[in-house]
Amino acid sequence: MRKTFLIALIGVIALTVRVPVRAQTPNTVHIAMRDFAVLDPVALPHITDGLADSARDVVENLFVGLMRYNPLTARIEPMLAQSSEVAADGLTWTFHLRKDVQWIKASGGTVTVVRPVVAGDFVYAFRRACDPQPPRPAANNVFIVAGCSAIATADPKIVTDLFIAQTLGAQAVDPQTLTITLAFPAVYFPALLTLPEFRPVPRESITKNADWTQPDAILTNGPWALKDWTRGASLNLMRNPAWPDAPVGNLTDVAISLTLGAPADFTRLDPGLPAAPPAGFVVQRTPAASVVLGFSGENTLIKNAVVRRALAFAIDRNALVKALPDDSAITASRFTPTGTADNSGFAPDAAKSTLAASPIPACNRLPDKLTLAVEDSPSGAAAAQVLVSGWNAILGCNPTSFSILKLPADALQRIAHAEVNTDLSSNGTPRPLLWIASWRAEYPDLNAWTGDGLHCQFGFMRTYAACGDAEVQIELAGHEADPAKRAAEYAQAETDWFGSAGSFPVAPLYTMLAARTHQSWLTNIADGGALRFDQWRAATHG
């Protein structure tokens, strides 16, 4: 950051206590993961980027925030928040912090306790996350904090310490009391607080070092400490002996090779899982991303919900998944993954009758060629072939009605997020009318799928479909405290989008499955979520 924020860590007297690592039998696990360049919680890649998981896995163990997701129970649990209250209007949240979690520094196998984590560390972290200058999170989840969006989109020339202090809805009342005011009520705010961009960071380390996460500068506050990190090669963690909570697992060290394919006890697998895991290994699969056919609703033809519905009903997802070059997907007719194969959205007769009632009653009378953008990969080519063949066979389209455009995955994401030309009145090349893209939820709540993904105004997939009953259900769910009622409201939103009379802002295609493989003697490894090494258990092994 280019400026120093004038914020004091109220009432904190820094102390330095050297804590030797407790004598214990080493229990080391070896992990292979993709290389990454950053461990700053607020500067991590977006979770839709394949490189994001590695850095997030490490950050999950080095830094903790107000809340933490427990992948073994699928619940959000208090971490640094000892207790909390919410105002009647749902906007102001007050958190009372624990006093026993410390900022620590690891060097030469010894952990040095620097000082306690205090409320000011959160305020400073939010200020960094909302600053228009880097580092800023790739996703705008922090915009839920009142004033954050105004700060992030302001002219950097006017963003002073005073401007931020007067605008941002976060305040350290005292060292153990933090208040956060939201831009709008959201009962899912605790789920957002599990994300890295909401975690505290140590101001004294960041202001002194441009590369503050290097081993000789980093201060961390989680159950693990950074023992060493050789960029591009390896990273080693050791259990933090100053961590106040007893671990569920029994690991003492985690040795990470930053090269996929290196010998390891645990590895995240790319799509294209081998038919059989190596001897002695267990494979876990879990729903990870929704893959959809997207519609560019700024076009008059595609803006018509009846046309989108007809195209969606003519998609045979069973045929699509069978055509993919690997077994890492299951069919889906809804946006939020259920983990169960579903081809109920395939309705050939309904597709024909729906198209007959649309502005183009015959597909062979399309006024323009429709461009379908897909990933330049075997999977993208296979998907394009199945979609176009189905539309031709069921709707009577001409084979020449569609033009296939092959693009890199990141280009497809920019198209989905409308970060390309969507102004049909300009001379620039407009974005393709049809595109295939994926969406992964950032935090453990249903809103991270429907609300963040497809909401007509706030969704990151910019389809420009008209707002409707689905958005009403999503907004009701954002205020509903009863979990069962919330789930029902999100389910109704999916029906409003993808049912027999759905508006189909996108057409769900399939769910991508994430895969992990590990030695059978490793247990307590959850199917999903960031890796939590404090939960892992290693049985006696040779």
LUMSE-800771 format. One record per atom (N, C-alpha, C): x, y, z. Coordinates in steps of 0.05 Angstrom, whole numbers, plus 5000, padded with zeros to 4 digits. Example, Ala and Ser with C-alpha at 12.3 -4.5 7.8 and 13.67 -1.06 7.14 Angstrom:
residues 2
526448865156;524649105156;526449345156;525749555142;527349795143;525850015157;
END
This chain:
residues 542
501749765000;500050005000;501850255000;500750474988;502450704985;502250895009;500450845026;500151025049;500050865075;500650995096;500550865122;498050955137;496450775146;494050845160;494650915188;493451135197;493851235225;491951095243;492550845249;490850695267;492450555288;491750605313;493350485335;492150225343;493750045352;492849805364;492349865394;489849925400;489050055425;489849885449;491250005467;491849885492;493649635491;495149605470;496749355467;499649425474;500749265492;503549285498;504849045485;506649095466;507848875451;509648715471;509548455468;511248285485;512548075467;514847995474;516247785459;516947555478;515847325472;516347085488;517146865469;519446745474;520346525457;519146265467;517846125449;516545875457;517945645442;519445475456;520645255442;518645055433;519144925410;517344715401;517444485421;515044395429;514844185449;516143925439;517443785456;518543535449;516343335444;516343215420;514343025412;515342865389;514042645384;514842475362;513842605336;515742665318;514842795293;512842625278;510842755268;508842625251;508442805227;510042745206;510142915183;508542795160;507142965146;505642875122;506743035098;507042905076;508143035052;505843085032;505743325022;503543415004;504743524979;503443474956;504243594931;501943774922;502644024915;500644214906;501844404885;500044544871;500944744852;502544964865;504445074850;506045304860;504245544862;504945734879;503545984882;505546204890;504746454888;506546674892;506046834916;503646814928;502846994949;501446854972;501946944997;500546845020;499047065035;498947305023;497447525035;494447455033;493047435056;490247345055;488447515037;489047775034;487247945018;488047944989;490247824981;491247844954;491147574940;489747374951;489647114939;488147114913;488846934894;487346914869;484446854875;482746924856;479846854858;479646554859;477646454873;477346164877;476746014851;475746154830;475246024805;477845964790;480046094799;482646044787;483745784799;484645604782;485745344792;488045374810;489445604809;491745654826;490945734854;488345794858;487445914883;487545714906;486845454900;486545264922;489145234938;491445224925;493945174939;494545394959;494445644950;495045864968;492945874990;490445834984;488345845004;488645625025;489545385016;490045175035;492145255055;494245375047;496345455065;495445685083;494145885071;493146115087;491146015108;489545825102;487545715121;488845625147;491345525145;492745425168;494545625182;495245835168;496946045180;495446275192;493046335182;491446555191;488646475199;487646575220;484846525228;483446785232;480746785228;479147025231;477046995252;474947155250;472747145270;471346875270;470946765246;469546515243;471346325227;470746065230;472345865214;470445645206;470745555181;469145335171;470345065179;468644895190;469544625198;468644435177;470444345160;469644165137;468743895147;469543805171;468643545181;465743545189;464743775199;461943795207;460243965188;461644095168;460244275150;458844505165;460044595187;458944815202;460845045205;459745285209;461345515213;461545555243;464045575253;464445585282;465945835290;465445945314;466946175323;469946105326;471646295318;474546255322;475646475340;476246705328;477146925345;474847065359;472447025349;470047145361;469246975384;469547075408;468646925432;465646935434;464447165427;461547195426;460847425408;458347445400;457547665382;454647725386;453847975378;451048055378;450448195352;447948185344;447048315319;444848515327;444948755317;442948955322;440248865310;438148985319;435448905310;435048955280;436549155269;436249215241;437949025223;439448855236;441148665221;443648785209;444249035215;446449165202;448949175218;448749225244;451149255261;451649005276;454048895272;454848645286;457148725305;456948635330;458948685350;460248415358;462948415356;464448165362;466248215386;466148035405;467948045428;470147835424;472647925423;474847755415;476047605438;477147365432;478747215451;481347375456;482547325479;484947455487;487447265485;486947015477;489146815479;490246735452;489546875430;490746815404;492847025398;495246935391;497547115388;498547135360;499747365353;501347385330;504047265337;504947085319;507546945325;509346965300;511946925306;513946905285;515546655289;516046505268;517546255270;520246295257;522246195270;524946215259;526746005272;528045845255;529845645265;528545435283;526045365278;524745175295;523645275321;523845545325;522845665350;520745875343;518545875358;516446065354;516646285374;516546535365;516646765382;513846895383;512746915407;510247055411;510647355411;509347495393;509747785390;507747945406;505147885402;503048035417;500347905411;498247975426;495647855421;494447975395;492647835383;490947945362;488848115374;488448355363;486448545374;484648645352;482548795360;480548885342;481749065320;483749225327;485049405308;486249255284;487048995288;488148835266;486048785245;483548755254;481348715235;480748975219;480649195234;480049445221;482149505200;484749465207;486849515188;486649325164;485849075168;485548885146;483248975128;481049065139;478849155122;479649405106;481149575118;482049815103;483849735079;485549545083;487249445061;485449325039;483449165048;481749025028;480049215012;479349445023;477549635009;479149854995;481649874999;483250084987;483250044956;482950264941;482950234911;485750154901;487850184916;490450094908;490849804916;492449654901;493049374910;494349374937;494149154953;492648914945;489748934951;488148844933;485248814937;484348534931;482348434944;481448164937;480348154909;480647924895;479647904868;476647904867;475347804889;472447814890;471648044909;469248144905;468348374920;466648304945;467248084958;465748004981;465948215003;468148355005;468448555026;466548795023;465348814999;463549034994;461049025012;460648795026;458448785044;458848965068;461349035074;461949225096;461249505087;459649645102;458649905094;461050085088;460850235066;462950425058;465150295041;465450035042;467649915028;467549964998;465249924986;464949964957;465650254950;464750444966;465250724960;468250784961;469650664980;472550704982;473950574958;473150324952;474550174931;474250304903;471950434899;471450554872;472050854871;473050964893;473651254893;476251314878;476551554870;479151644858;481251614880;483451464874;485551424894;486651684906;486351904891;487452154901;485952254925;483452174928;481852274951;481752074974;482951844970;482751634990;485051675010;484351835031;486251885053;485451725077;487151735097;486551595122;483851695134;483451955133;481052075144;478651985128;478851985102;476551905085;475751615091;477751435094;477151155100;475951135128;477051275147;476051255175;473151345177;472451555161;469751665162;467751495146;468751335127;467051195108;466650905115;468750775125;468650485129;467050405154;465250205151;463650115174;465049915191;467349965200;468849785219;470249955240;469949875265;471150035286;472149855309;474549915319;475549785343;474649945367;472649845381;471649985405;473649975427;474949745430;477149705449;478749465438;480949385451;482549165440;480948915435;478848855450;477448605447;474548645436;473948885426;471248925416;471349055389;470048915370;470049005342;467149035333;466449265320;463849295308;464149315278;462349175264;462249185234;459449255226;459149465211;456549545200;456449455171;454249325164;453949215137;452449415119;452849385093;451449555073;448549475071;447949215077;445249115076;445148875095;442748815106;442648585124;443248325109;444748145122;445347885110;445847685132;444047495135;444347295156;446747105150;447647105126;449946935118;452647075123;452647305136;455147445142;457247265156;456447105176;458446925188;459846745168;458446655148;459746495127;461846655112;461246905106;463147075092;465647115109;465247125136;467547175154;469546945154;468846725142;470846505141;472846545118;472346745101;474046785078;476646925086;478846885070;481447005077;481347305078;479747435060;479747725059;478547865083;477247705101;476147815126;477947755150;480347645145;482047575168;483847805176;484647815201;486348035210;489147995199;490648215196;493448215188;495048395206;497648345209;499248505228;500448755215;499548975223;500349235211;503349275212;504549205234;507449265238;509149105218;508248865211;509848705192;509448815164;506948885157;506348975129;507649235123;507549425141;508649695135;511649695134;512949495145;515849485144;516949325120;515349145109;516348975088;514448965065;515449025041;513849005017;512948715012;514848535017;514248245014;513948135042;511848205056;511648155085;511047865091;510347695071;509747415077;512247235073;514547345068;516947185067;517547075095;518846845097;519246725123;520546895145;522347075137;523747225158;522147485166;519847525154;518247765160;515447695169;514347475161;511547415165;510847375194;508547495202;507247435228;504647295222;504147075236;501646925232;500246885258;497746795257;496146765282;494646505283;495246315264;493746065263;495045835277;493845595275;494945365289;497545255278;498345355255;500845275243;502645515238;505245465237;507245675233;508845615208;509645825194;511245795170;514145745177;515045495174;517745425181;519745525160;519145475135;520845585113;519245565087;520045725067;518745735041;520745805020;521345615003;523045664979;521245684956;520845924946;518845974925;519445794900;517345674890;517645514867;518545224873;519145174898;520244904905;518744774927;518844894951;517644754974;516844954995;515144865014;514245025037;513744825059;514644905083;514344725106;512944875129;511044735141;509544835164;510144665189;510144795212;510344645237;508044735255;507244565273;505144635291;505944865308;504145055313;504645295329;504345215358;506545205374;506345125402;504945335419;504545575409;503145785424;500145785419;499245605401;496345585395;494845485419;492745625428;491445565453;489545315452;488645245429;486645025427;488044755421;486944545433;488044285429;487344195400;489144085385;488544005358;486843745358;485243715338;483743475334;485643255324;487443335306;489243145294;491843115309;493742965297;496242915311;498742975294;498443135273;500743215257;502443415272;505043395267;506943595278;508243765256;508443655233;509743785210;508243725184;508243915166;507143875139;509243965119;510143785103;512243845083;510843855055;510944095043;509444135018;511444164995;511044004974;512544034949;510744204930;511844414919;510344594902;510444504873;510244244869;510244124842;508243894842;506143924825;504243714822;505743474810;505143234820;506342994809;508642904826;509643064845;511742984863;510642764882;512342584891;511442374910;510242514935;507942414943;506542554965;504542364978;503842425003;501842275018;499042385011;498942635001;496342764994;496742944970;494842934951;494943104927;492043174919;491643424912;489243504897;489543414868;487543294857;487743194829;486443384810;487643414786;486343554764;484043384753;482143504739;480143344725;481543144707;480242914704;481542694689;482742494708;481242434729;482242254749;482841974738;485041844745;485541574735;483341384745;482941174729;480840984736;481140854763;483640814771;484140684797;486440844811;486140904837;488241044851;490640854856;492940964862;495240794869;494540614893;495940394894;495540204916;495940344943;494040304962;494340424988;493240704990;492140814968;491141084968;488041084967;486941294979;484041334979;483441574961;481241564946;480441794929;477841904939;477742164943;475342304951;474442494929;471842484923;470742664903;468542824915;468343074907;466243244918;465443454897;462843534896;462043744877;463644004882;464644124861;466344354864;465444594848;464444554824;463744784807;461344714789;459744914784;457444884765;458344984738;457944824717;458544904690;455844954676;455745184663;453145274651;453545374623;451345364608;451245504582;450145784589;451745984582;451046254588;449746394564;448046584569;446646734548;447247034551;448047164530;448547444530;445947594525;444647674547;441947784545;441848064534;444148184528;443948454516;443048434487;443148194475;442148144448;439048114449;437648234431;434748224431;433647944430;434747774413;433847494410;434247344436;436747354446;437447204470;436047314495;435347574494;434047694517;431247564522;430147444502;427547324504;427747054520;426447044543;426546804560;425546554546;423646584528;422546354515;424646214497;426246374483;428346274467;430446124484;431146244506;433146114524;432045854535;429445854542;428145614553;428145384532;427545454507;427545244486;430345124482;432345294482;435045194478;435845014502;435045094526;435744944550;434444674550;431844664543;430344414544;431544204524;432944304504;433944124483;436744014489;437744054513;440443964520;440243694535;441343494523;441543224536;444043214552;443843254578;446143264595;447542994599;445942774597;447242514598;449142484574;448242554551;450042534527;452442714530;451942954542;454143144545;456343034564;455542924587;457442824606;458942584595;457542414580;458842174568;460842254548;460442484535;462342574514;464842704525;464742784551;467142914563;469442714564;471842804561;474142614560;475042514587;473642564608;474342454634;471842394650;472142284674;469842214690;469542394714;470142644711;470142834733;467743024733;465442934722;463043094722;460542924724;458443044735;455842924736;453743114725;451643014713;449543184701;448243364722;447343594714;446043784732;443943944717;441543964728;439444134717;438744364735;440344404756;440144624774;442944744778;443044994787;445645134789;447145054814;445845034837;447144954861;447644654861;450144564864;450644274863;449244124885;448243884878;447043714898;448643464902;450543404884;452043164886;450642914874;448342964863;446742744850;446342814821;446842614803;446442654775;443542724769;443042924751;440343014745;440143104716;438642964700;438143034672;435243114668;433843194689;431043254687;430443494670;432543664665;432143894648;431943834618;432543584611;432343504583;429443434576;428143594559;425343564553;424943624523;425543434505;425443484476;422743594466;420543464475;417943554466;417343844475;418043904501;417644174511;419444364496;421844284488;423544454473;422344544447;421144344433;419844404407;417444584410;415644524429;413344694432;414044974442;416044994459;416945254469;418045424447;419745294430;420845454407;418645544389;416645374385;414445444366;412945684376;413045744402;411645974414;413446214416;415946194407;417846404410;417946584385;419446794386;419746974362;421046834338;422346604343;423446454320;422246174320;419746144311;418345884313;419745654299;421645714282;423245494270;426245574272;427845384283;430645454288;432145504262;431145384239;432545434214;432045704203;430545874218;430046144209;431446354227;433546264240;435046444257;435946684240;435646924250;436447164235;439447194232;440847094252;443847124252;445046864261;447546824254;449046594264;449646644293;449246434309;449746454338;452546354344;454146524357;456846444364;456846314392;457946074394;458145934419;461045924427;461846054449;464546064458;465045844478;467045674474;467745454491;470745454497;471445314517;474345294524;475845134502;478145234496;479845104476;481144864488;479544644491;480544404504;478744174494;479543924499;477843694491;475043714503;474843804528;472243824541;470544034527;471744264520;470244474506;469244384479;471044244464;470244154438;467943944440;468143764459;466143554463;463443684470;463443884488;460944014496;459644154473;461244294457;460244444434;458844244414;460144024410;459043824391;456343724401;456143654426;453543544437;451343754436;452044004444;449944214444;448944264416;450744314397;449844384370;448444154357;449343904361;448043674350;445243644361;444943694387;442243674399;440343884389;441344134386;439544344376;438744284347;440644184331;440044114304;437943894302;438343684318;436543454317;433843504328;433643654350;431143684365;429643934355;431144154350;429844404343;429844464313;431244284298;431244324269;433044554260;435144614276;436944824268;438744724244;439744914229;441644844208;444444814221;445944614212;448744584223;450344844221;449645004201;451245254197;450145484214;448145434231;446945644247;448745734270;450745564276;452445624300;455345634291;456745824303;459545854299;460945794326;462845614326;464245544351;466845704353;467045844376;469446014382;470945884405;473345794401;474945674422;476845874435;476645894462;478046104477;479345984501;481446114513;482546024538;480446054560;480845904582;478845894604;478446174616;480646324619;480446594632;478846784614;478946744587;477446914569;474446854572;473746604576;470946534581;469846654606;471546664627;470646784652;470147084648;471847214633;471447504627;468847544612;468247364593;465747384579;463347354598;463547154615;461347094634;460947334653;463047474661;462847694679;462447964665;462047944638;461548184622;463848384623;466248284625;468648454625;469648494596;467948444577;468448494549;466248674538;466348724512;464348914500;461548804501;459748934515;456948864515;455149084503;456449284491;455049514479;454649454450;452149374443;451649304415;451649544396;451549784407;451650024391;454450114383;456449984396;459250064390;460249914366;462549994357;463849864334;465549624342;465849584368;467549364377;466149094373;467648884373;466448614371;464848544396;462348494394;460748434418;461448154429;460748114454;461347854466;459547644452;460447394452;458847184439;456147164452;454147074436;451447044446;451146814466;452746604461;452646364478;455446304487;455746214512;458346144523;458145944545;460245794549;460245594571;462345684591;461445704616;463245804637;462545644663;464245684683;463945534708;463745734731;462545644753;462245814777;462845634801;464545734819;465045604845;464345794867;462945684887;462245844910;464745924926;464746164936;467046264951;466846194981;464346164991;464046125020;461845925024;461745805048;459845575052;457045665059;455645765039;452845835043;451445825016;448845765016;447345744991;447346004975;447546224989;447646484976;450046514958;452246374964;454646384948;454246274920;452046114917;451446004890;449346184877;446846184886;444746324873;445046624874;445446734898;445747024901;448147134887;450447024893;452947134882;453347064853;452346824845;452746734818;450946864798;448246864803;446346914782;444347144788;444447264811;442547484817;442647684794;440247774785;440147954762;441748214765;441948314789;443448564794;446248514806;446448324824;448848304840;450548054833;449447874816;450847634809;453347694792;455447534796;457947584782;457747484753;455847294747;455347224720;453347424708;454247584690;452647804680;451247714655;448747614658;447247524635;445247734625;444747934641;442848154634;440048044630;439447814642;436647714642;435047884661;432447904656;430748074672;430447964700;430248144719;429748064747;426947944749;426647754767;424047624769;423547504797;421847304799;421147184824;423547054838;425446954823;427746824835;429247024853;429647264843;431147464858;429647544883;426947544882;425347594906;425847384927;425947134919;426546914937;429346934949;431247004933;434047034943;434247254964;432947484958;433047704977;431547635003;429347485001;428047395026;429847205042;431247035028;433046845041;435346985056;436147215045;438347365057;437547485084;434947505089;433947605115;432947395134;432647145124;431346935139;433346795157;432646785183;434446665202;433946355204;431646265198;431045975200;432345825177;434245645182;435745505161;433945355142;431845225152;430045065135;428545255115;427545475126;426145665109;428045785088;430445845096;432445955077;432945755054;433345505061;433845305041;431445285022;429045295033;426645285016;426445524997;427245755006;427145994989;429245974967;431545884973;433545844952;432745634932;431445414942;430445204924;428345314905;426645494916;424545604900;425745794878;427845934885;429246094866;430245924842;431345694849;432345514828;429945424810;427645364822;425345284806;424345514788;424345754799;423545994783;425446024759;427945954762;429845984740;429745744721;429645494732;430145264716;427845064715;425445134725;423144964723;421844974695;419444854693;418144834667;417445104655;417145304671;416645574661;418945764669;421345654672;423545804682;424546024662;425846224674;426946434657;429746374646;431046184657;433646084648;435646314641;436546454662;438746644657;441246504647;441646254655;443546074643;442245804641;443545614628;442545334627;444545164641;444045054665;445944874678;446544634660;449044554660;449944324644;450844094661;452944144677;453943924694;455444044718;455943874737;457543944761;460243814758;462343984761;465043884761;465643774789;467043544790;467843424815;470743474821;471243574845;474043594854;474943324865;477443254862;478343004872;480943044889;481142884910;483442884927;484242594931;486842534931;487742264936;489842274959;489642084977;491442085000;491841795010;493941765025;494641505037;492341425055;491741165056;489541065072;490041105102;492541135110;493141175138;492641465147;491941645128;491241915135;488141925138;487242035160;484342055165;483642335173;481042385177;479942645184;480342845161;480542755137;480742935114;477942965102;476843195104;474143245094;474043245063;471643185052;471443175023;471743455010;470943665024;471043925011;472144135030;472344375020;473444595036;476444605035;477544825046;480444855048;481544645066;484044565062;485244365079;485844475107;485044315127;485644395155;487344185167;489944245168;491844045178;491643995208;490344185223;489944135251;487943915257;486443825236;484543615240;485543345230;487643335215;488543085203;489842905223;489442655219;490742455237;492342255220;494742205228;496442005215;496741765233;495841535223;496241285238;499141195236;499841005252;502540895251;503040775224;505140855211;505740745184;508740735180;509540575161;512340545155;513340745135;
END
